Amino acid sequence: MDGPASRGGRRSPRGTRWSRAGRARPLAGALVVVALVALGVVGLADWRAGVYDRDIQRLPDALPSDSGDRPAPDPGENWLLIGSDLRGVPAERKWRPGGTARADTIMLLHVPEDGGDRAYVISIPRDLWVDIPGRDRGKINSAFAAGGSRLLAETVEALGGVRVDHVAAVDFTGFKAMTDALGGVEVHLDRPIHDPTNGWSWPAGRNRLDGEDALRFVRERKGLPGGDLGRVRRQHAFLMAMAEKASDSGTLTNPFKLDAFLRAAVRSLAMDAGTEFGTLRALALRLARIGPGGVSFVTLPTGPSDWIGDQNVLLPDERAGDDLFDALLDGELDRHLDRHDLETDPERVG
């Protein structure tokens, strides 16, 4: 990789994200929902926050070392959000580097420093073919399996030239308990979806999902439209629908319902050692001021799919990816999204 360069006092993301010489061709859920609804916890007694904090698992060595060649901090806050299907993995090995878990969902939550009315969630498709620091090229989700959240954070930093401040991982099985605590969640589909592999179907229009349905909706991709990118859109729609249900159902004003939801949420979370529930609560207050309508869900642009060896991968769209991350670093994401059709409409997906 090329060395750092200077651009307005920041390390330039150019050359750290893509190798244009051909030797490298590199191109993220539940924390968003927890943060969007956890603002209600400020009304609960401090001892409840302590209970939530104890329920959150801690990721060992979750972030890259500051002694390494990392991007400089940028204005704002960046959270690496990881969703993983950990069925059958013992609790003590859930988040251990080198285990069997892979990152099924990879998102970068960016909250600008200026405290304005916008926040952004950039989804990075799990099949994206990237340069993994210190290793061969591979699908980006393999970085999590090989080196845990630390290697995945290093990979995302190299990909985007954006420094990761916090890491949060969620076990997808937590979606079941969270959804049931809300009494189900509704999503809207533009067209019917049928999964011939498992025999699951969702008709066009409004669909009410209970916990089991929600689990299928956010993690399945085989036999469903759009493959990995289609799953990303369904995850976006589900996360926003969950946040809206929590707000509309009175969860935030009912301490018993809020407690049940938050206990289900934090039990499925693991975070870097420097992140406590108070950190999450501070993020929640910022996102509460922004409101669900101010959170933009974006998918990192990709090129076509291709076969590399026996792997079906997504190739990068280098120019579009560069432009997106440059807009983030320059505080110009709103204008960039106005010019490019990258956002997911959480009200309509199929």
Backbone hydrogen bonds in HBPLUS format (Angstrom, degrees):
<---DONOR---> <-ACCEPTOR-->    atom                        ^
c    i                          cat <-CA-CA->   ^        H-A-AA   ^      H-
h    n   atom  resd res      DA  || num        DHA   H-A  angle D-A-AA Bond
n    s   type  num  typ     dist DA aas  dist angle  dist       angle   num
A0012-SER N   A0005-ALA O   2.89 MM   7  5.16 155.0  1.95 122.5 129.5     1
A0007-ARG N   A0010-ARG O   2.80 MM   3  5.18 146.9  1.91 149.0 157.0     2
A0010-ARG N   A0007-ARG O   3.11 MM   3  5.18 162.1  2.14 106.8 111.7     3
A0016-THR N   A0013-PRO O   3.16 MM   3  5.44 150.2  2.25 118.2 127.0     4
A0033-VAL N   A0030-ALA O   3.03 MM   3  5.25 114.7  2.48 102.8 117.5     5
A0034-VAL N   A0030-ALA O   2.95 MM   4  6.25 168.5  1.96 160.9 163.9     6
A0035-ALA N   A0031-LEU O   2.81 MM   4  5.90 165.2  1.83 153.0 157.1     7
A0036-LEU N   A0032-VAL O   2.87 MM   4  6.03 152.6  1.95 145.2 153.4     8
A0037-VAL N   A0033-VAL O   3.04 MM   4  6.26 150.4  2.13 153.5 159.8     9
A0038-ALA N   A0034-VAL O   2.70 MM   4  5.51 135.4  1.89 145.4 158.6    10
A0040-GLY N   A0037-VAL O   3.35 MM   3  6.44 169.8  2.36 128.0 128.0    11
A0041-VAL N   A0038-ALA O   2.85 MM   3  5.39 157.2  1.90 116.3 123.4    12
A0042-VAL N   A0039-LEU O   3.23 MM   3  5.99 164.5  2.25 118.4 122.3    13
A0043-GLY N   A0040-GLY O   3.08 MM   3  5.77 160.7  2.12 116.7 122.5    14
A0044-LEU N   A0041-VAL O   2.88 MM   3  5.07 158.6  1.92 108.0 115.3    15
A0048-ARG N   A0045-ALA O   3.04 MM   3  5.66 143.8  2.18 114.5 123.4    16
A0050-GLY N   A0046-ASP O   3.20 MM   4  6.60 148.7  2.31 146.2 154.8    17
A0051-VAL N   A0047-TRP O   3.15 MM   4  6.47 143.3  2.29 137.7 146.7    18
A0051-VAL N   A0048-ARG O   3.01 MM   3  4.99 119.3  2.40  94.5 109.8    19
A0052-TYR N   A0048-ARG O   2.98 MM   4  6.38 160.3  2.02 155.8 160.1    20
A0053-ASP N   A0049-ALA O   2.93 MM   4  6.14 159.8  1.97 147.9 153.7    21
A0054-ARG N   A0050-GLY O   3.08 MM   4  6.28 151.6  2.16 143.0 149.5    22
A0055-ASP N   A0051-VAL O   3.17 MM   4  6.43 139.0  2.35 142.7 153.5    23
A0055-ASP N   A0052-TYR O   3.07 MM   3  5.16 128.7  2.34  97.5 111.4    24
A0056-ILE N   A0053-ASP O   3.34 MM   3  5.46 147.9  2.45  99.7 108.3    25
A0057-GLN N   A0269-LEU O   3.12 MM 212  6.32 159.3  2.17 152.0 145.5    26
A0271-MET N   A0057-GLN O   2.91 MM 214  6.40 153.4  1.99 151.4 150.4    27
A0059-LEU N   A0271-MET O   2.74 MM 212  5.48 163.1  1.76 138.7 142.0    28
A0068-GLY N   A0065-SER O   3.11 MM   3  5.62 164.5  2.13 112.9 117.8    29
A0077-GLU N   A0111-VAL O   2.92 MM  34  5.20 151.4  2.00 140.8 150.1    30
A0111-VAL N   A0077-GLU O   2.92 MM  34  5.20 164.3  1.95 153.0 158.3    31
A0165-ASP N   A0078-ASN O   2.92 MM  87  5.33 148.6  2.02 139.2 149.4    32
A0166-HIS N   A0078-ASN O   3.24 MM  88  6.63 150.9  2.33 152.4 156.3    33
A0079-TRP N   A0109-LEU O   2.85 MM  30  4.96 160.4  1.89 144.4 150.9    34
A0109-LEU N   A0079-TRP O   2.81 MM  30  4.96 160.3  1.85 152.6 154.3    35
A0080-LEU N   A0166-HIS O   2.85 MM  86  6.23 168.2  1.86 157.0 157.1    36
A0168-ALA N   A0080-LEU O   2.94 MM  88  6.30 161.8  1.97 167.7 167.6    37
A0081-LEU N   A0107-MET O   2.75 MM  26  4.93 171.6  1.76 152.2 154.3    38
A0107-MET N   A0081-LEU O   2.89 MM  26  4.93 160.3  1.93 149.7 152.9    39
A0082-ILE N   A0168-ALA O   2.86 MM  86  6.23 156.8  1.91 153.5 159.6    40
A0170-VAL N   A0082-ILE O   2.75 MM  88  6.23 148.5  1.85 158.6 169.5    41
A0083-GLY N   A0105-THR O   2.87 MM  22  4.57 163.0  1.90 131.6 134.8    42
A0104-ASP N   A0083-GLY O   2.82 MM  21  5.67 123.8  2.14 145.4 162.2    43
A0105-THR N   A0083-GLY O   2.97 MM  22  4.57 150.3  2.06 139.6 136.9    44
A0084-SER N   A0170-VAL O   3.00 MM  86  6.35 160.9  2.04 166.7 170.0    45
A0172-PHE N   A0084-SER O   2.95 MM  88  5.84 166.0  1.97 148.6 150.8    46
A0089-VAL N   A0086-LEU O   3.21 MM   3  5.47 166.0  2.23 128.9 127.7    47
A0093-ARG N   A0090-PRO O   2.90 MM   3  5.46 152.4  1.98 116.7 125.5    48
A0094-LYS N   A0091-ALA O   3.34 MM   3  5.16 169.2  2.36 103.2 106.3    49
A0096-ARG N   A0093-ARG O   3.42 MM   3  5.17 166.3  2.44 101.2 105.1    50
A0099-GLY N   A0096-ARG O   3.18 MM   3  5.73 139.2  2.35 142.5 141.2    51
A0098-GLY N   A0145-ALA O   2.90 MM  47  5.36 128.4  2.17 131.7 147.3    52
A0124-ILE N   A0106-ILE O   2.86 MM  18  5.43 173.0  1.87 156.7 157.7    53
A0108-LEU N   A0122-ILE O   2.85 MM  14  5.07 151.4  1.93 136.3 145.8    54
A0122-ILE N   A0108-LEU O   2.90 MM  14  5.07 169.6  1.91 139.8 141.2    55
A0110-HIS N   A0120-TYR O   2.75 MM  10  5.16 166.3  1.76 157.6 162.5    56
A0120-TYR N   A0110-HIS O   2.95 MM  10  5.16 163.5  1.98 150.6 155.5    57
A0119-ALA N   A0294-GLY O   3.06 MM 175  6.32 144.9  2.19 150.8 147.5    58
A0296-SER N   A0119-ALA O   2.92 MM 177  6.34 163.7  1.95 155.8 154.1    59
A0121-VAL N   A0296-SER O   2.81 MM 175  6.13 161.8  1.85 168.7 169.4    60
A0298-VAL N   A0121-VAL O   2.75 MM 177  5.95 173.0  1.76 169.7 168.8    61
A0123-SER N   A0298-VAL O   2.68 MM 175  6.08 167.6  1.69 163.7 165.0    62
A0300-LEU N   A0123-SER O   2.89 MM 177  5.95 177.5  1.89 166.7 165.9    63
A0128-LEU N   A0125-PRO O   3.18 MM   3  5.61 163.0  2.21 118.3 119.7    64
A0141-ASN N   A0126-ARG O   3.35 MM  15  5.07 156.0  2.42 146.6 139.7    65
A0314-LEU N   A0127-ASP O   3.00 MM 187  5.58 168.7  2.01 130.0 129.9    66
A0140-ILE N   A0128-LEU O   2.89 MM  12  5.67 141.0  2.04 151.5 163.8    67
A0129-TRP N   A0314-LEU O   2.96 MM 185  5.94 156.5  2.02 169.7 163.1    68
A0130-VAL N   A0138-GLY O   2.91 MM   8  5.67 171.7  1.92 156.3 153.5    69
A0138-GLY N   A0130-VAL O   3.00 MM   8  5.67 153.7  2.07 154.3 162.6    70
A0135-ARG N   A0132-ILE O   2.87 MM   3  5.38 153.7  1.94 148.8 148.2    71
A0142-SER N   A0139-LYS O   2.96 MM   3  5.56 148.7  2.06 115.7 124.8    72
A0143-ALA N   A0140-ILE O   3.17 MM   3  5.64 154.0  2.24 110.5 117.5    73
A0146-ALA N   A0142-SER O   2.96 MM   4  6.11 154.3  2.03 147.3 154.2    74
A0147-GLY N   A0143-ALA O   2.90 MM   4  5.85 162.8  1.93 147.5 152.2    75
A0148-GLY N   A0144-PHE O   2.78 MM   4  4.31 134.2  1.99 129.3 128.7    76
A0151-LEU N   A0147-GLY O   3.41 MM   4  4.87 166.3  2.43 118.5 118.3    77
A0152-LEU N   A0148-GLY O   3.19 MM   4  6.46 160.9  2.23 150.6 156.5    78
A0153-ALA N   A0149-SER O   2.77 MM   4  5.88 156.3  1.82 145.7 152.2    79
A0154-GLU N   A0150-ARG O   2.93 MM   4  6.21 156.8  1.98 147.6 154.2    80
A0155-THR N   A0151-LEU O   2.92 MM   4  6.11 151.7  2.00 143.2 151.0    81
A0156-VAL N   A0152-LEU O   2.89 MM   4  6.19 157.8  1.94 152.3 157.8    82
A0157-GLU N   A0153-ALA O   2.87 MM   4  6.06 159.6  1.91 150.8 156.7    83
A0158-ALA N   A0154-GLU O   2.95 MM   4  6.16 155.7  2.01 144.5 151.0    84
A0159-LEU N   A0155-THR O   2.86 MM   4  6.01 146.2  1.98 141.3 151.7    85
A0160-GLY N   A0156-VAL O   2.87 MM   4  6.02 159.8  1.91 154.3 157.4    86
A0161-GLY N   A0157-GLU O   2.70 MM   4  5.14 141.2  1.84 140.5 148.1    87
A0272-ASP N   A0167-VAL O   3.14 MM 105  5.52 142.3  2.29 150.2 149.3    88
A0169-ALA N   A0270-ALA O   2.70 MM 101  5.10 166.1  1.72 158.6 163.3    89
A0270-ALA N   A0169-ALA O   2.82 MM 101  5.10 141.5  1.97 149.4 153.7    90
A0171-ASP N   A0268-SER O   3.00 MM  97  5.29 154.0  2.07 144.9 152.7    91
A0174-GLY N   A0171-ASP O   2.82 MM   3  5.69 162.0  1.85 128.0 133.7    92
A0175-PHE N   A0172-PHE O   2.90 MM   3  5.58 155.7  1.96 119.2 125.6    93
A0176-LYS N   A0173-THR O   3.22 MM   3  5.69 139.9  2.39 107.9 116.5    94
A0178-MET N   A0174-GLY O   3.03 MM   4  6.21 164.1  2.06 154.7 159.8    95
A0179-THR N   A0175-PHE O   2.84 MM   4  5.87 162.5  1.87 148.7 153.4    96
A0180-ASP N   A0176-LYS O   3.00 MM   4  6.18 166.0  2.02 151.6 155.8    97
A0181-ALA N   A0177-ALA O   2.95 MM   4  6.04 144.9  2.07 140.9 150.3    98
A0182-LEU N   A0179-THR O   3.04 MM   3  5.25 138.0  2.22 101.2 113.0    99
A0184-GLY N   A0179-THR O   3.02 MM   5  5.24 166.8  2.04 149.0 145.0   100
A0183-GLY N   A0180-ASP O   3.04 MM   3  4.90 153.9  2.11  98.5 106.8   101
A0185-VAL N   A0209-LEU O   2.97 MM  24  5.23 157.2  2.03 142.8 148.8   102
A0209-LEU N   A0185-VAL O   2.65 MM  24  5.23 174.4  1.65 160.6 162.3   103
A0187-VAL N   A0207-ASN O   2.90 MM  20  5.33 154.8  1.97 146.2 151.7   104
A0207-ASN N   A0187-VAL O   2.75 MM  20  5.33 153.9  1.82 158.7 167.8   105
A0349-VAL N   A0188-HIS O   3.34 MM 161  6.53 147.5  2.45 134.6 143.5   106
A0189-LEU N   A0205-GLY O   2.93 MM  16  5.03 158.4  1.98 128.2 133.9   107
A0205-GLY N   A0189-LEU O   2.85 MM  16  5.03 175.5  1.85 141.0 142.5   108
A0190-ASP N   A0349-VAL O   2.99 MM 159  5.62 142.0  2.14 111.4 123.2   109
A0193-ILE N   A0202-TRP O   2.78 MM   9  5.15 162.6  1.81 155.5 161.5   110
A0202-TRP N   A0193-ILE O   2.78 MM   9  5.15 155.6  1.84 151.2 157.6   111
A0195-ASP N   A0200-TRP O   2.70 MM   5  5.11 170.1  1.71 166.1 167.1   112
A0199-GLY N   A0195-ASP O   2.68 MM   4  5.42 135.5  1.88 154.4 169.3   113
A0214-ALA N   A0210-ASP O   2.84 MM   4  5.99 160.4  1.88 159.9 166.1   114
A0215-LEU N   A0211-GLY O   3.08 MM   4  6.29 154.2  2.15 146.5 152.7   115
A0216-ARG N   A0212-GLU O   3.18 MM   4  6.53 158.0  2.23 149.2 154.2   116
A0217-PHE N   A0213-ASP O   2.85 MM   4  6.05 159.9  1.89 152.3 158.7   117
A0218-VAL N   A0214-ALA O   3.04 MM   4  6.23 154.2  2.11 153.4 157.1   118
A0219-ARG N   A0215-LEU O   3.27 MM   4  6.24 142.8  2.41 142.2 150.6   119
A0220-GLU N   A0216-ARG O   3.08 MM   4  5.52 160.6  2.12 145.3 147.6   120
A0224-LEU N   A0221-ARG O   3.16 MM   3  5.26 164.2  2.19 120.3 122.8   121
A0230-GLY N   A0226-GLY O   3.07 MM   4  4.06 156.7  2.13  99.4 100.9   122
A0231-ARG N   A0227-GLY O   3.08 MM   4  6.38 150.2  2.17 146.3 154.5   123
A0232-VAL N   A0228-ASP O   3.05 MM   4  6.37 150.9  2.14 145.3 153.0   124
A0233-ARG N   A0229-LEU O   3.18 MM   4  6.50 157.3  2.23 145.4 149.9   125
A0234-ARG N   A0230-GLY O   3.07 MM   4  6.38 154.9  2.14 145.7 152.6   126
A0235-GLN N   A0231-ARG O   2.88 MM   4  6.13 155.7  1.94 153.1 159.7   127
A0236-HIS N   A0232-VAL O   2.99 MM   4  6.28 159.8  2.03 151.9 156.9   128
A0237-ALA N   A0233-ARG O   3.03 MM   4  6.27 166.0  2.05 149.7 152.9   129
A0238-PHE N   A0234-ARG O   2.91 MM   4  6.09 159.2  1.96 149.0 154.7   130
A0239-LEU N   A0235-GLN O   2.93 MM   4  6.09 165.9  1.95 155.6 158.6   131
A0240-MET N   A0236-HIS O   3.14 MM   4  6.37 167.9  2.15 155.6 158.1   132
A0241-ALA N   A0237-ALA O   2.97 MM   4  6.08 155.7  2.03 145.1 152.7   133
A0242-MET N   A0238-PHE O   2.82 MM   4  6.03 152.0  1.90 150.7 158.2   134
A0243-ALA N   A0239-LEU O   3.03 MM   4  6.30 160.4  2.07 147.1 152.0   135
A0244-GLU N   A0240-MET O   2.95 MM   4  6.16 161.2  1.98 150.0 155.1   136
A0245-LYS N   A0241-ALA O   2.90 MM   4  6.05 155.1  1.96 144.2 151.2   137
A0246-ALA N   A0242-MET O   2.94 MM   4  6.15 160.4  1.98 151.0 155.9   138
A0247-SER N   A0243-ALA O   3.11 MM   4  6.35 149.6  2.20 142.5 150.4   139
A0248-ASP N   A0244-GLU O   2.81 MM   4  5.97 163.0  1.84 153.4 158.4   140
A0249-SER N   A0245-LYS O   2.85 MM   4  5.65 148.7  1.94 149.5 155.1   141
A0253-THR N   A0250-GLY O   3.18 MM   3  5.41 136.8  2.38 102.5 113.7   142
A0254-ASN N   A0251-THR O   3.27 MM   3  5.18 152.8  2.35  99.2 107.2   143
A0258-LEU N   A0254-ASN O   2.86 MM   4  5.99 167.0  1.88 165.0 169.5   144
A0259-ASP N   A0255-PRO O   2.91 MM   4  5.85 153.5  1.99 133.5 141.1   145
A0260-ALA N   A0256-PHE O   3.05 MM   4  6.25 159.2  2.09 143.9 149.2   146
A0261-PHE N   A0257-LYS O   2.99 MM   4  6.22 159.7  2.04 148.9 154.2   147
A0262-LEU N   A0258-LEU O   2.87 MM   4  6.06 171.6  1.88 156.7 159.2   148
A0263-ARG N   A0259-ASP O   2.89 MM   4  5.95 159.5  1.93 150.0 155.7   149
A0264-ALA N   A0260-ALA O   3.16 MM   4  6.27 159.1  2.21 140.3 145.8   150
A0265-ALA N   A0261-PHE O   2.91 MM   4  6.16 150.7  2.00 146.5 155.6   151
A0266-VAL N   A0262-LEU O   2.87 MM   4  6.01 177.4  1.87 159.2 158.4   152
A0267-ARG N   A0263-ARG O   3.18 MM   4  6.10 149.3  2.28 140.8 148.4   153
A0268-SER N   A0265-ALA O   3.04 MM   3  5.55 151.9  2.12 111.1 119.7   154
A0269-LEU N   A0266-VAL O   3.10 MM   3  4.95 161.3  2.13 101.8 107.5   155
A0275-THR N   A0272-ASP O   3.02 MM   3  5.64 167.9  2.04 124.2 127.1   156
A0279-THR N   A0276-GLU O   2.91 MM   3  5.23 128.2  2.18 104.2 117.6   157
A0280-LEU N   A0276-GLU O   3.22 MM   4  6.69 155.1  2.28 148.5 155.0   158
A0281-ARG N   A0277-PHE O   2.75 MM   4  6.04 148.8  1.84 147.5 157.3   159
A0282-ALA N   A0278-GLY O   2.92 MM   4  6.16 152.6  1.99 144.0 150.4   160
A0283-LEU N   A0279-THR O   3.03 MM   4  6.36 156.5  2.09 146.8 153.1   161
A0284-ALA N   A0280-LEU O   2.82 MM   4  6.08 149.8  1.91 143.0 152.3   162
A0285-LEU N   A0281-ARG O   2.97 MM   4  6.31 151.1  2.05 149.2 155.4   163
A0286-ARG N   A0282-ALA O   3.19 MM   4  6.53 155.0  2.25 145.0 151.2   164
A0287-LEU N   A0283-LEU O   2.90 MM   4  6.23 164.2  1.93 156.0 160.2   165
A0288-ALA N   A0284-ALA O   2.72 MM   4  5.89 141.8  1.86 145.1 157.0   166
A0289-ARG N   A0285-LEU O   3.13 MM   4  6.38 150.0  2.23 141.5 147.4   167
A0290-ILE N   A0286-ARG O   3.17 MM   4  6.51 144.3  2.30 138.6 148.8   168
A0291-GLY N   A0287-LEU O   2.72 MM   4  5.93 161.8  1.75 152.9 157.5   169
A0294-GLY N   A0291-GLY O   2.90 MM   3  5.46 157.9  1.95 118.6 126.0   170
A0295-VAL N   A0292-PRO O   3.22 MM   3  5.59 169.4  2.24 115.4 116.8   171
A0344-THR N   A0297-PHE O   2.89 MM  47  5.64 152.1  1.97 150.8 157.1   172
A0299-THR N   A0342-LEU O   3.37 MM  43  6.08 156.1  2.44 151.5 154.2   173
A0303-GLY N   A0315-LEU O   2.63 MM  12  4.94 159.0  1.68 143.2 145.0   174
A0315-LEU N   A0304-PRO O   2.99 MM  11  5.72 171.3  2.00 152.2 154.9   175
A0306-ASP N   A0313-VAL O   2.84 MM   7  5.43 149.8  1.93 147.7 155.4   176
A0313-VAL N   A0306-ASP O   2.76 MM   7  5.43 165.0  1.78 166.0 169.1   177
A0308-ILE N   A0311-GLN O   2.87 MM   3  5.31 161.2  1.90 156.5 160.4   178
A0311-GLN N   A0308-ILE O   3.08 MM   3  5.31 164.1  2.10 123.6 126.7   179
A0321-GLY N   A0317-ASP O   2.92 MM   4  6.00 158.4  1.96 158.0 165.0   180
A0322-ASP N   A0318-GLU O   2.90 MM   4  6.05 164.3  1.92 151.9 156.3   181
A0323-ASP N   A0319-ARG O   2.96 MM   4  6.18 163.1  1.99 150.8 155.5   182
A0324-LEU N   A0320-ALA O   3.05 MM   4  6.24 154.3  2.12 143.8 150.1   183
A0325-PHE N   A0321-GLY O   3.12 MM   4  6.37 172.1  2.12 158.9 159.3   184
A0326-ASP N   A0322-ASP O   2.86 MM   4  5.99 155.8  1.92 152.7 160.5   185
A0327-ALA N   A0323-ASP O   2.99 MM   4  6.11 152.7  2.07 142.1 149.0   186
A0328-LEU N   A0324-LEU O   3.11 MM   4  6.47 147.6  2.21 143.0 151.8   187
A0329-LEU N   A0325-PHE O   3.00 MM   4  6.29 166.5  2.01 152.2 154.4   188
A0330-ASP N   A0326-ASP O   2.90 MM   4  6.04 145.0  2.02 145.7 155.7   189
A0332-GLU N   A0327-ALA O   2.69 MM   5  4.65 159.4  1.74 152.8 151.7   190
A0331-GLY N   A0328-LEU O   3.16 MM   3  5.22 161.6  2.19 104.8 110.4   191
A0336-HIS N   A0332-GLU O   2.99 MM   4  6.19 158.5  2.03 153.7 160.7   192
A0337-LEU N   A0333-LEU O   2.82 MM   4  6.01 162.5  1.85 158.8 161.9   193
A0338-ASP N   A0334-ASP O   3.00 MM   4  6.25 144.1  2.14 145.2 155.4   194
A0339-ARG N   A0335-ARG O   3.25 MM   4  6.52 136.3  2.45 138.8 148.8   195
A0339-ARG N   A0336-HIS O   3.09 MM   3  5.29 133.0  2.32  98.1 110.6   196
A0340-HIS N   A0336-HIS O   3.11 MM   4  6.33 127.3  2.41 140.1 154.5   197
A0342-LEU N   A0340-HIS O   3.08 MM   2  5.78 124.6  2.40 107.9  92.4   198
A0348-ARG N   A0345-ASP O   3.08 MM   3  5.64 155.5  2.14 116.6 123.3   199
